[in-house]
Amino acid sequence: FKITAYAEELLDYSKLNWPERVHAMQKNWIGRSEGAEVVFTTEKGGHALPVFTTRPDTLWGATFMVMAPEHPLVDELTSPEQRAEVDAYVEQATRQTEIDRLSTEKEKTGVFTGAYAINPVNQERIPIWIADYVLMTYGTGAIMAVPCGDERDFEFAQKYNLPIPVVVAPPDWDGQPFEEAYAAPGIMHNSGPFSGMVTIGKYNLEDWTPELAAEYGLPADLTPQTEGRTAVTRWLEEQGIGKGAITYRLRDWLISRQRYWGCPIPMMNCPTCGIVPVPYEDLPVELPEDVEFMPTGESPLKFHEGFKKVTCPQCGAIAERETDTMDTFMCSSWYQYAYMDPHWKDGQTLSADDIPYNPDEGNYWLPVDQYTGGIEHATMHLLYTRFFTKAMRDMGVVNFDEPMNNLFNQGIILGEDREKMSKSRGNVIAPDDLVQEHGADTVRGYLMFGFRWDQGGPWDSHGILGVERFLEKVWDVVTNSPAGQGQPTAAQIRELKRKQHQAIRRVTKDIEDFTFNTMVAGLMEYTNALVDFRNKAGALVGTADWAEAIRTLVLLLAPGFPHLAEELWARIGQPYSVHQQSWPAWDEELAKEDVIEIAVQVNGKVRDKLELPADVDADTAKARAQALDGVTKYTAGKQVVKVIYVPGRLVNIVVR
């Protein structure tokens, strides 16, 4: 699948509210590199040897070239004297994984091919080596080696006694040979017509700030004409020996797997017609259930004649069905479409014009508003589903660009030893045992209350008891609050409604923000407030306002504590079910505090507190703050320079 065709678009997150960590992981996986493609020429055979570099400003420092051992020119370029050594090295490299070859801890090794290339910028004759740290799968499979500016090349050059001329150095360079590579911005040296120019290295001009310039001791006011890297790129194009280029680490997606589990690939191989797609009317191809798994680990589909042998729909000959299956990420890349209506077109004959999901449902549900999943999916499932959506858009199947608007990553609950739970560590917490002992709602409540949802943390066997006590208190205040005597005051009713509407506001916002720990904390505070009203303002109990406050509590409990809420909903005589009721709405006027408490600071240190009307103006707040006894002893005899009022939070008095 040509996912690389979407590499640049996949780097655009402007339409997504996804965690920055996911952005960073996907960007690193896609691996966009901006630089130049420069054409070196082999001395033997005159072969063009294009090389991609992110640092064209260092071309004059290229003193050797390194090719991947698998490069197709290696065999032709190798001299007879180096043949045996090169062949042995190539054989050794093919037995290593890419991860092993790219390891930064691995000693750098290589072999001289006996061949030379011509550096196009200065016509210098430079040796061609092969080394396993260069891969055919990235760039062109050949690199120019600039030891003064690359740590890996520096080590290689030192090991094999290759020259290390300085072509970029810090502005205070003393002219002595480098003891280590220098890859930062600096001044160009020994670089033909560009010597003396400033180059900003890995930075782009739009990122080159005065702060960065000061950090490196370089000018800030650079332009494409005066900055070395961009100037060299333009010069290469003018000379016809190179051009600006962008490469990506991302590779196209091979979806076939040699295994049983997976969606069958709907293709067949006919000896006459070649590869033939399964007709639409025969879709979907289903896996056979009477397979025999082989001890060799091979896919049992290869040996299932009933699945394997089919009739070619074009010529009628006996054909062979494809026995590879698709990568399971294929299905998860667009499963949200099937979830909307899992039996869409079930039993109907399909055609090429059919949409693979119910468009009426799609108009309502898509793109997905909120998606949750682990960070481990960042560079696979979450990247593939974005690719699928963009490809489907280009085929006219959907009219949007991204699959999910919002993404949250959940954290991991660790064992009590603060390690990831595993049987080998013996730290696994069995949820079934906890549910049996404490009840499902208590376990759910602790999972929400004990940890930030996006971070997780270590399990605490004692922490769950606090949630259990909270739910017991909820049960008590809802079911065991006998009506009081007399009539409540207007102030008591006002305060009850304030707490009720503040709770609705807080719980609603916490659910929307996935801050379930503070949602539970808000429910606890509201419950405690109701207990206080029952104990200290008993006349409220039994009134319509009290009933509404209790009803609100049960509704707010329902998302987090569904079983308890359902039971309490029945106990207070409400119609089934609590989960089918409208969510309560808050009134900002009723939720507003009449009086607020703010901190009063002197030179940034809290010296007193002050109660004020919630709608107090700035001048009144400042005046009353300066008159406090706890403040005057720190301001007496001093000049008040400034008084800062942060509405609803603090007054800070600056003196000297």
Sequence and secondary structure as in RCSB ss.txt:
>XXXX:A:sequence
FKITAYAEELLDYSKLNWPERVHAMQKNWIGRSEGAEVVFTTEKGGHALPVFTTRPDTLWGATFMVMAPEHPLVD
ELTSPEQRAEVDAYVEQATRQTEIDRLSTEKEKTGVFTGAYAINPVNQERIPIWIADYVLMTYGTGAIMAVPCGD
ERDFEFAQKYNLPIPVVVAPPDWDGQPFEEAYAAPGIMHNSGPFSGMVTIGKYNLEDWTPELAAEYGLPADLTPQ
TEGRTAVTRWLEEQGIGKGAITYRLRDWLISRQRYWGCPIPMMNCPTCGIVPVPYEDLPVELPEDVEFMPTGESP
LKFHEGFKKVTCPQCGAIAERETDTMDTFMCSSWYQYAYMDPHWKDGQTLSADDIPYNPDEGNYWLPVDQYTGGI
EHATMHLLYTRFFTKAMRDMGVVNFDEPMNNLFNQGIILGEDREKMSKSRGNVIAPDDLVQEHGADTVRGYLMFG
FRWDQGGPWDSHGILGVERFLEKVWDVVTNSPAGQGQPTAAQIRELKRKQHQAIRRVTKDIEDFTFNTMVAGLME
YTNALVDFRNKAGALVGTADWAEAIRTLVLLLAPGFPHLAEELWARIGQPYSVHQQSWPAWDEELAKEDVIEIAV
QVNGKVRDKLELPADVDADTAKARAQALDGVTKYTAGKQVVKVIYVPGRLVNIVVR
>XXXX:A:secstr
  GGGGHHHHT  TT B  HHHHHHHHHHHT EEEEEEEEEETTTT EEEEEES GGGGGG  EEEE TT TTHH
HH  GGGHHHHHHHHHHHHTS HHHHH TTS    EEEEEEEE TTT  EEEEEE TTS TTSTTSEEEE TTT 
HHHHHHHHHTT      EE TT  S   SS   SSEEE S GGGTT EE TT  GGG  HHHHHHHT  S   TT
TBHHHHHHHHHHHHTSEEEEEE S      EESSSSS B  EEEETTTEEEE  GGG S    S     TT   G
GGG HHHHEEE TTT  EEEE   EE THHHHTSHHHHHH TTTTTTS   TT  SS HHHHHHH SEEEEEE G
GGTTTHHHHHHHHHHHHHHTTS S S SEEEEEE  EEE TTSS   TTTT    HHHHHHHH HHHHHHHHHHS
S TTTEEE  TTHHHHHHHHHHHHHHHHHS    SS   HHHHHHHHHHHHHHHHHHHHHHHTT HHHHHHHHHH
HHHHHHHHHHH GGGTTSHHHHHHHHHHHHHHTTT HHHHHHHHHHTT  S GGGS      HHHHS SEEEEEE
EETTEEEEEEEEETT  HHHHHHHHHT HHHHHHHTTS EEEEEEETTTEEEEEE 
